[in-house]
Amino acid sequence: MSFGEAIKSVFQNYVNFSGRARRSEYWFFVLFSGIVGFVFGFIEGVLGESMLLAILSVVVSLGLLLPSLTVNVRRLHDIGKSGWWILIQLTIVGIIPMIIWLCRDSQPGENQYGPNPKEIS
């Protein structure tokens, strides 16, 4: 899955907590979110802090929140875990297993959350 396809897929499924998301889809969206954050930080550094830029930054961050949650849940489904495991990130120690899980390869074949997205495309 290419960068553009991954971003398009995440935004098409931005309220879809069911199904599975490939590793590339998840990590490309993380990269996209990081780039957006960097661009806003760079613009704010060059232009200085302004109320308009701050409001725009908050709106964009809120706009990326729901797609980030859904792709995270669907990524957990891809490795055979419940989406509720996303809550483990609320603990400092829970971030470590979460990163390990998000880096794992897809569970082969179909699981309780649907068919393997690698085998579909």
Secondary structure, DSSP 8 states (H G I E B T S, - for coil): --HHHHHHHHHHTTT--SS---HHHHHHHHHHHHHHHHHHHHHHHHH---HHHHHHHHHHHHHHHHHHHHHHHHHHHHTT--GGGGGGGGSTTTHHHHHHHHHS---SS-BTTBS-HHHH-
